[in-house]
């Protein structure tokens, strides 16, 4: 048995039993972060804060929400919005955070792509991150069902129909997912379960994996420089803080991180208090009606780019293109054949690829929102083909890249 | 060595029991997500076909889905007769012909709108179009609207039961099973 001595303080009592000193060092003060970074490196912490906001506001919504097709709509739009004190605050925080979290995820993703933070041992960070993106997408979709408005119902109808697999006509699978011929009570109940339990559990597990994947390769830096973290941290601990290329996670890095979080939170609560409407589709303020399709069905802005890849093609080709768009980002570390881990600006053709991909996704997003008519149809088709084309050329242009 | 083989055996025995348990629980989980018997049982709708007027779309409800009923006009019948693909989709009751279809776009399940002046359907979601017999005329929908299982009973139509006329349509590939 381990030897315990009489504790000299409360801290010492805990330290003997839980090794809190050691844990603090491993997790915070001796977890080393490169100095050569910028504000884009704070997006991880911004995401943690946003996830916490979603969790807390979700807990309060959960206390009044009723997952029943007859009462769900009123429990949100009447009980929570009008009866519960500050119910509107939880709903607007939840709705705005659900939208903004995707903006930050996209910034976080494209930062990773720009600086090559998915290469040379950092593949698992990228893959776990993309799994988190999938889990957040499922979480956003299942949550969108819960107010049981017109957009909830019809988005539920359209998205579950995707599982019929076009010409495969797997209607049995669609009915199995819904538990009914159409979205109804069984559907609402199980998506409620997914939204408040199963997917959040998966997200928390994946966040653990995402952080664990960072430990060995460490955080990337602005030049993609390979840093000897052992040597640099020794230098730091020996007192040469200015000469070392690294700093402590806490409090050095956290201090800057939290400043970015602070600026973000001002922007966030400005949206919550003054512009929450952008996250609330007016069509969803009509109760679900299975006999009336809204004139235009479109997803929330963060799904528009992949929706636009589905839309210009016939059913089967559209589904294949859509499936391609959903999985292709996961394969980025393997499709990029260049050994260079440097910012895109120093990588020749990849620089053009990066900006073309970013602009193409913005174009797809814009076209996804517009009705599929005339010139918009054409632009959408070209942008969708460009998206697929860019991924096809990626291995070739990175293969040709000169070693830096 | 003796101990090792014992441990190995215990490991395999546990693996076998756990494997059977895992398969069993997956089966139970799958079945728990199936549509309930009460949902499946509430699946019949009877329509009185004398109630409909020519070129006036009526939306009925069957298994929670909208059902389009469109009584054909003389002009439509002439056009349909010229096009066997259209004619095959119609249901004859007495002297009248009816288009009876599930009103969900075969692309992704939105409800198309009917324009009586142009005698055609347009789906607002992705721009698919259908003619007055609900045969597809513009992609992305891969086929015409599906025809629900029906049985002709005098001047009545029972949805959810499979009559001989429906079975014939199914065999000829005019509709898919819904």
Interface residues (C-beta under 8 A of the other chain):
Chain A: X154 X157 X158 X161 X162 X166 X167 X169 X171 X175 X176 X177 X178 X179 X180 X181 X182 X184 X186 X190 X290 X291 X292 X293 X295 X296 X297 X311 X313 X314 X315 X316 X318 X372 X373 X377
Chain B: X30 X33 X34 X35 X36 X39 X43 X59 X61 X63 X64 X65 X66 X104 X107 X108 X109 X110 X111 X124 X125 X126 X127 X139 X140 X141 X142 X176 X177 X178
